[in-house]
């Protein structure tokens, strides 16, 4: 097993050259390279080749792949020990998520709906830090995080505490509200988040975005205004969409389990959602943004898939193990890819997943679809994730000029039928993580 501590890869701060040799390198911009070397200068890839390099650090029997990208998670739920139950119906699971948050509130943290800020953010900061550490230790170099419902000031402070060797984060501020009279309040929170008024994050490792939560929790007019804000600020936007059949029922005729759930919360507005609505209405709005993510997309109609194919600025984020946990119908990820839609992968939160390992999502999907092209499968967790977050120019492949974000995979066996078969051996382990040329999360024997 490779030993890679947090101080072993730091020469790039002085623009010095580093080089790493591995049994296989998977650039994704080209075919896998055997006994290849990745050179790094100033935190960026300067060369990928198979030439002899006596100065290269030999990592042994392992693979170097582009840094894994978790396009959707909720770091503030990283303290959930195991997935919450019951998983069905979905609204029952939502009640358990709220119960978990209330228990934390009772220990000193305030829910954002109370509009009160805790005087001590150390508890939520620790939860976020644990989620970041778990992610980086499992090979993730970039995280698309739904930042809520913790108050913006607390989240910004915690993100700001991240050092320059932490994974990048795209922090989508979660916004919920069916009451039109509170729309300006929510928009102001969104403006402050994007402007960075609550902390000096403009130059930090965090990109700011917006997340109108879901069709059942956001008034359509608020949703349109949030898209307008994202368009004006060139900010990414993410929304949970077509996640359950109950959501489709609510949109279509204003009935079903979500009505009961929202009535219990005292927030249901029968007039808020026009009857006959569907996910396509929300996709049309998202299409106006430069970068948009439709999270889950479990129940998309054929014309909605066609719409996505015609609008490459919208990506679908598929969370395989969470999808299986809720026992949804088969996800249309293969159809989406065949139509040319960008599909990225996420873990969702620990409330529906045993861990935050994007690598485990890939292994799960490999087992689920052994006939699927493994080269494309790897792209789902790397290049496609970069595209979904608007970061394809910066990461996702091992190419000259891109950030030196690397995931190191230790091979369990010395030989196999081919490089991809060897890479996706379920006995393999993440051996180390490199972000911007520096080691961050790693294991040692």
N, C-alpha and C positions, 0 to 999 in steps of 0.2 A: 504494500500500500504506500502511496506517495505521502510524504510528510511535507506539509506546506504551511508554515506559520505566517502570522500576519505581518511579519517584518522581513520575510525572506525575499519579497519582490518589491523593492522600493527604489531601485536605481533610476527608474524613469523620471523621478522628480527632478533630476539634474540632466534630463535629456540624454542619458547614457543608454547605450544599446543593450538589450537583453535578448536572448534567444532560447527557445524551448523546443526540445526534440521529443517526439512521441512515436509510438509504433504506428499509429494512424492519425492523420489530421483530416477533418471534414470541413473544408472551406464553405461548402454549399454553393459557392459561386462557380464551382467546378467539381470534378469527381474527387473521391477520397484519395489522399496521398499517403503512400506507405513510407515509413521511416522518414518523416518530414519534419520541418522546422518552421516555427512561427517566430519572427523577429519583431521586437517591440522597441520603439523609441518615443520618449515623451508621452507614454500612455496610449500610443496609437500603433497600429500594425504597420510595420515598414516593409515586410516581405513575408511570403509563404512559399517554401521551396523544398526540394529534396536534395539539394547540394550538401556536400560534406561541410560541417561547421564544427571544428574542434572546440570552439568556445561555447557551444550550446549546452544548456543544462539538460541532461538526459532524464526524462521523466519515466522511462522504462515502458513496460507493457500497458500502455494506456492510450486513450483517445483524447484529442483536443477538438472540441466542438464549439461553435459560437455560443456565447452565454445564453442560458435559458431565460425566456421571458414569460412571466406570469401576467397575462393581460387582464386578469380579473381576480381580485381577492378583497377581503375585508379584514385589515390588520387589527382593527379594534376588537375583533372576536377571537384573537389568538389565544385567549385564556380559556376557551372552551376545551375541556379535556377530551371529550368524544362527541360525535355528532348527536345533536339534540333529537329527542323523540317525543311524540310520534312524528314520523316523516310524512304521514298522510292523515287527513287532508292537509294541503299546503298551509291553510290558514291556522291549523293547529300547531304546525311547526313555527309559524310566525309568532304565535302567542308565546311559545317557549323561548324564542329569541328575545322577545320583549321582557319576559320574566327574568331571563339572565341579566339583561341590562338593569332592570329594577333592583335586583340583588346588589349589583355594583353601586347603584345610586344610594342604597341604604348604607353603604360603607363610606360614603363621602363624595361620590361622583354624581354630577347632575346631568339628567337627560336634557338634550337640547330643546325639547318641546316645552320645558319649564322656563326656558330663557334665563336660566341661572347658571353661573359659572362656579365651579368648585375652587376653593382657595388652594387646593393641593392637587396638582396634576401628575404627581409621581406615579400613582397607581396605573393610570391609563398609559403613561409614558413607558412603564415597565412592560405592559402588555404589548404595545407597539414594538418595542425593542426586541421582545421575545419572538414576535412574528418575523421581524426583519432578520434576526439571527438564524431562525429556522430556515427561512427562505434562502439566505446566502449559503448556509451550510449544505443545502441540498442542490446547489448549482445555479440558483437564480441570480441574475445580474440586473434585472429590471423588473419593477413591480407596478402594475396598474391597480391602485388601491382606491376603494370607495371610502372617502374620508368622512365618516359620520357614524353616529350622530353627535360625537364629541364636539364641543364648541370650537370654532375656527381658530381662536387664539391658542387653545391648548394643542391642537394638532400641529399648527404652524411651529410652535415652540419645540415640539418633539421632533418634527422633521428637521428643524434647523440644527438640532443637536447632532444629527447624523454627520459623520466625518466624510471627507472626500473619497474614502475607500468603501463606503457603503453602496449597496445597489442603488441605482437610480430609482426614483419613484415618480409616477404620474399620479398626482393626488386629485381625484375627482370629488369635489365637495358634494356630498349627498344633500339633496333638497327635496322636501316633501310638503305638500299643502293642497288641500281641495277647497279651502276657503278663499274666494276671490278677494275678500277684504284684507287678507294678509299677504297678498301677492307682492306688494312693494317691499315689505319686510324681507321676504325671501330673495328678491332681486338684489336688495342692498347687500345681503350676505354674499351672494354670488359675485357682485362687483368688487367687494372688499377682498374676497379670496383671490380673484384673478389679478387684482391690482397689487396684491402683496402688502396691503396696508397693515396687516396684523403681525408681520415679521419681515426681516430683511432676507427674504427667500429668493429674490429675483435672480441672484447669481449663484444660488445653491444647487444641490443635486436633485431638486424637485421641480417638476413641471406641473403647472396648475391647470385643472380642467373642471368641468361641471358634470354633475350626475343628477338630473331629474329622475327620481328613484324608479318609478314604474307608472304605467297608465292608471292603475287603481289608486295611486297615492298622490298624483300631481294633477292639478286642474289644467285642462288643455290650454287655456290662455297663459297660465304660468309657464307651461312647457314651451309654448311658442316664444315667449319673451326670453326664456333662458337660452333657447337656440339662437335668438337674435343677439344675445349677449356674447355667446360663444363665437358667432360669426364675426361680430365687431372686433373681438379681441383675438381672433385666430386661435381660439382655445379648443382643445379636444373636448368632446362631450360623450357621455356614456349613459345608457338607459337599459334597465332590465325590461325585456320585451318578448312577448310570445312565450312566456315561461311556463304557463299552465293552461289547461283547458278552462279552468274556472275564470281566469283572466279574460279569455275570449268570450265567455258567456256574459261576464259583466259588461264588456264593451258592446256586445251585440244587443242585449236587451235589458241591461240594468238589473239582473237578478243573479242569484247564486250565493255560494258561501262568502264571497267577498263583501256582499251587502251586509250580512249578519256581522261579520268581523268589523267592518267600518262603523256600523251602528253601535257596537259594543264600545268602540273607542270614542264615540260621540263626534265623529268627523264626517259621517256619510252625508253627501249632498246629492240627492237624486237627480238634480238638474245639471250637475257638473259634467257628466260624461254623456255626450249626445248618443242616442240610441242608433244602432247600426254602425258604430265605430268598429275599427279593426286595426291590427298592427300596421297595415299598409299606411294608414293615416299618419302614424308616428314616424314611419320610415320616410315618408315624403318630407316631413319637417327636418328630420336628421340629415337628409340629403343636402340641405343647405349649408351644413358645416363642412369645414375643410377636412376634419378628422372626426369620425363618429363611430361608436361601438354600440352594437345591439347585443346586449348580454343575454346569453342562452339561446334564444331563437328556436326553442324546442318544437313549437307548433306553427310553422310558417306555411301559408298556402302557396300554391304553385305560382300565382302572379306576384306574390311577395318575393319569392326566390328570384323571379325574372327581374323584378325591380332592383333587387340588390345587385344582380349581375350587371345591370346598366348603370350602377352608381358605385364605382370602386372605392369611393371615399368612406363607405360604410363597411365595417367588418363585423362578422359574427364571432362572438367569443363562446366557445364550447367548453364546458367544464365536465369532462367525462365521468369522473367518479361521483360528483354531485348529481349528475343526471341519472346515474345508475341508482344512487341512494334513494332518490324520490320515485324510482320505478316509472319514469316517463316512457312514452312511446319512443321507438327508435329515432335517434337524432338524425336530421337530414344533412349531416356534415359532408357525406360523400356526394350527394346531389349538389350541394352548394359549391364544392370544389370543382365538380365536373362542369358547372355553369360559369366558373371563373370568379366566384365570390371568394374574398379573402376570409379564411377561417383561422382564428388564433385559439390558443388554449389558455385556460385559467384553472385555478384550484377552487375558486369560490372560498368560503371561509371554513374554519374548523367546526362551525355549527352544522355543516353538512359533509364534512370530509375529515378523515382521520389525521391528515397532516397537510402541510403547505408545499409539498414537493412537486414541482412541475415535472421533474424526472419521473416520478411515480405515475403521473398522468400519462406520460408517453409510454411507459411500460404497460400500463393498464390498457391503453388504446391499441398497442401492438398485440396484446393477448386477445383483445376483442376483435381485431381485424387482421389476422395473420397474413391474409392475402393482399393487404394494401401495400403499396410501394413504400418501403421504409425510408427512402430518401425524401419523399414528400412528407412522410410522418414527422421526420426530424424538422422539416421546415415549419410545421405547425407550431412547434415550441420555440422557434428561433426567429427566422426571417418573417414569417407571417405575423408573429407577435410584434416585431419591430414596425411592420407596416401598419398594424392596427392602432398603434400609439403615435403614428406620424414620425417614427424615428428610423425609417429605413435607410436614410442617408448616414446614420451614425452607428448602426449596429445590425445584428441579424445574420451577417455572413463574415467570414474571415477574409477581408480584402484590404489592400493597402490604403491607408488613410483613415480607416474606421477605428473606433475606440477598441482598445485591446480588452474586450470583454470575452472571457473564455471560461468554459466549463471543462473540467478534467474528469474523465470517466475511467476508472480502474477496471481492466479486463479480468474477469474471473478465470478465463482459460487462455492458453497461449495461441491456439489456432481455432479456426472455424471455417465455414464454407465461404464466407466473404466478409468484407468490412462491416456492412450494415447488420448482417446476422450476428457478428461478434459484438457490435455496439449495443444491440438490443437484447443481449443475453440477460435474463431477469436476475441473474446472480451478480451482475456488475454493480459497482458502487461508485457514488460520486467521491472523487479523491481530492478535489480542490476547486476553488472558484477564484477567478481573477477578474477584477473590475478596474478598467482604466489602467491596466498594467500592474496592479497591485493585488496581492492575495488578501482575501477577506474572510471567507468561510471555508474551513477545510477539516479533514479528518487525518489522523495519523495512526499508524499501526501501533 
